[in-house]
Amino acid sequence: MNIVLEYTRTLIPANWKTNSTGWTSGNCPMCIHNGQSRPDTKGRGGFLFEEDKFRYNCFNCGYSTGWSEGKQLSGRLKQLYSVFGADSADIHRLQIELMRERDTAELLMQRKQMDAPVQIDWPEMALPKDSYPVKNYPVEKLDEKNVEHFVKACEFLVERGLDNWTDWHYSTFSHFRNRVILPFRYKGKIVGYTARWVGTVPNKETTKYYVQQPKNFVYGLDRSADKKITIVTEGQLDAVSIDGVAIGSNNMSLEQSKIIEKTGNRIILLPDADAAGLKLVRQAIQRGWSVSFPPWEPDVKDANDAVQKYGKLFTVKSILDFSIDNSTKAEVMAKSYCK
């Protein structure tokens, strides 16, 4: 029997009777406390016990309370216990035991979630209307007003050192004419995309990245299968720059971490050098991943910045050389690196 139900039964006076409907009834001790002019003498109070819960109700003063599996003791229930003569120390011990049960249940649930296999179900998705690869964009699609936008998109890719990646797309449709489009592929199929505004966004209402992607998506998985090391970044442009994978934010889901770990590779997280990266570092440490803190110059905030400044080879080598496996050391380093 549940400890709460068992304890509650011990408080019920011996002269209370259980009827055919299951109610155990007697004179309610709460009536005076609940504003009645005289105590109950007609047995209007009652408990109804079920397998994992109970309720109390008085049909005279209207006092009601109860408890069910997974809940803590409410203030009204503790008040009822006290009126029935419960010792405050017993109530306190009961509360502690319930908290222990709750914590144990939460740990078991977390372990169940951790052990549960992850299934990738990323449906195919179309790119924006009139999207074509930048490398062989059909010039007949570019009228006079869109040629300038297309040229700026190409210049942006060159300036950012991203022009060697051949999967960039461009579209003249709507706001996409001011963006470069990076398809998200998995097993050869497009399952999403990010469209990055070229240059500085004109106002606060304009988002720098327009993203469409499935839940728990990890960019770059197809290219990590034949590697021994997987470098994890926040942004997709960083992953393109160093041939890594990206989670698309500074907050990694459990499913994303398990998907990355399915590669069987050694995993190195490269956080952005900003305050938001600290949370991601702690998630990586909890998963037992390595974390890298390359001593790049202060104006270099991520992998793409580093590739522009130092080149891809030096950038990747510095990530590998300054990776840390010790969780305590990584935590200390993160506090100075992610600021």
Residue pairs with C-beta under 8 A, 6 or more apart in sequence:
2 52
2 69
3 94
3 97
3 98
4 54
4 67
4 73
4 94
4 98
5 49
5 52
5 53
5 54
5 67
7 90
7 94
8 47
8 49
8 54
8 67
8 81
9 49
11 81
11 84
11 85
11 86
12 24
12 26
12 47
12 84
13 26
13 84
15 26
16 24
16 25
16 26
16 43
16 47
17 24
17 25
17 26
17 43
18 24
18 25
19 25
22 48
22 49
23 46
23 47
23 48
24 46
24 47
24 48
24 49
25 43
25 44
25 45
25 46
25 47
26 43
26 45
26 46
27 39
27 40
27 41
27 42
27 43
27 44
27 45
28 40
28 44
28 45
28 58
28 60
28 61
28 63
29 39
29 40
29 45
29 83
29 84
30 45
30 58
30 61
30 63
30 79
30 80
30 83
31 38
31 39
31 40
31 44
31 45
31 58
31 60
31 61
31 63
32 38
32 39
33 63
33 79
33 83
34 58
34 61
34 62
34 63
35 61
36 60
36 61
40 58
40 60
40 61
42 60
44 58
44 59
44 60
44 61
45 56
45 57
45 58
45 59
45 60
45 63
46 56
46 57
46 58
46 59
47 54
47 55
47 56
48 54
48 55
48 56
48 57
52 68
52 69
53 66
53 67
53 68
53 69
54 66
54 67
55 64
55 65
55 66
56 63
56 64
56 65
56 66
56 77
56 80
57 63
57 64
58 64
63 76
63 80
64 76
65 74
65 76
65 77
65 79
65 80
66 77
67 73
67 74
67 77
70 102
70 105
72 95
72 98
72 99
72 102
73 81
73 91
73 94
73 95
73 98
78 91
81 91
82 88
82 91
113 254
114 254
118 216
118 255
118 258
118 259
118 262
120 186
120 259
121 214
122 186
122 191
122 192
122 214
122 217
123 191
123 214
124 189
124 190
124 191
125 190
125 191
125 192
125 193
125 212
125 214
126 190
127 169
127 171
127 181
127 183
127 190
127 193
128 171
128 173
128 174
128 176
128 181
128 193
128 195
129 171
129 173
129 174
130 141
130 171
130 172
130 173
131 169
131 170
131 171
131 173
131 176
131 181
132 138
132 141
132 169
132 170
132 171
133 166
133 167
133 168
133 169
133 170
134 153
134 154
134 157
134 168
134 169
134 170
134 180
135 166
135 168
137 150
137 170
141 172
142 150
142 172
143 172
146 172
146 177
149 172
149 177
149 178
149 198
150 170
150 172
150 177
152 198
152 199
153 170
153 179
153 180
153 198
154 163
156 180
156 198
156 199
157 163
157 165
157 168
157 180
159 308
160 237
160 304
160 308
161 241
161 304
161 307
161 308
161 312
162 168
162 237
162 240
162 241
162 304
165 240
167 182
167 183
167 185
168 180
168 181
168 182
169 180
169 181
169 182
169 183
169 193
170 176
170 180
170 181
171 177
171 179
171 181
175 206
175 210
176 195
176 210
178 197
178 198
179 195
179 196
179 197
179 198
179 210
180 195
180 196
180 198
181 193
181 194
181 195
181 196
182 193
182 194
182 195
182 196
182 236
182 237
182 240
183 190
183 192
183 193
184 190
184 191
184 192
184 193
184 194
184 213
184 217
184 219
184 236
185 191
185 222
186 217
186 221
186 222
187 222
188 222
191 213
191 214
191 217
192 211
192 212
192 213
192 214
192 217
193 211
193 212
193 213
194 209
194 210
194 211
194 212
194 213
194 236
194 248
195 209
195 210
195 211
196 208
196 209
196 237
197 206
197 207
197 208
197 209
197 210
201 207
201 208
211 248
213 248
215 255
216 253
216 255
216 256
216 259
217 248
217 256
218 245
218 246
218 247
218 256
218 259
218 260
219 236
219 239
219 245
219 246
219 247
219 248
220 236
220 239
220 240
220 243
220 244
220 245
220 246
221 245
221 259
221 263
223 243
224 230
224 244
224 245
224 263
224 265
225 263
227 263
227 265
228 265
228 266
229 265
229 266
229 267
229 268
229 320
230 244
230 245
230 260
230 263
230 265
230 266
230 267
230 268
231 239
231 242
231 243
231 244
231 245
231 268
231 269
231 270
231 292
231 316
231 319
232 244
232 245
232 246
232 247
232 260
232 267
232 268
232 269
232 270
232 284
232 289
233 239
233 242
233 244
233 245
233 246
233 247
233 270
233 302
233 303
234 246
234 247
234 248
234 249
234 250
234 271
234 272
234 277
234 280
234 302
235 246
235 248
235 272
235 302
235 304
236 246
236 248
237 304
238 244
238 246
238 270
238 302
238 303
238 304
239 245
239 246
239 303
240 304
241 303
241 304
241 306
241 307
241 312
241 315
242 270
242 303
242 307
242 312
242 315
242 316
242 319
243 316
244 270
244 303
245 260
247 253
247 256
247 260
250 271
250 272
250 276
250 277
250 279
250 280
251 279
251 280
251 283
252 280
252 283
252 284
257 283
257 287
260 267
261 267
261 287
266 290
267 284
267 287
267 289
267 290
268 289
268 290
268 291
268 292
268 319
268 320
268 323
269 280
269 281
269 284
269 289
269 290
269 291
269 292
270 291
270 292
270 294
270 302
270 303
270 319
271 277
271 278
271 280
271 281
271 284
271 291
271 334
271 337
271 338
272 301
272 302
272 338
273 296
273 300
273 301
273 302
273 337
273 338
273 339
274 301
274 338
274 339
275 338
275 339
276 338
277 334
277 337
277 338
278 334
278 335
278 338
281 291
281 330
281 331
281 334
281 338
282 331
282 334
284 290
284 291
284 330
285 291
285 327
285 330
285 331
288 327
290 323
290 324
290 325
290 330
291 323
291 324
291 330
291 333
291 334
292 319
292 320
292 322
292 323
292 324
293 322
293 324
293 330
293 333
293 334
293 337
294 306
294 315
294 318
294 319
294 321
294 322
295 318
295 322
296 305
296 306
296 309
296 310
296 318
297 309
299 305
300 306
300 309
303 315
303 319
306 315
306 318
307 315
310 318
324 330
324 333
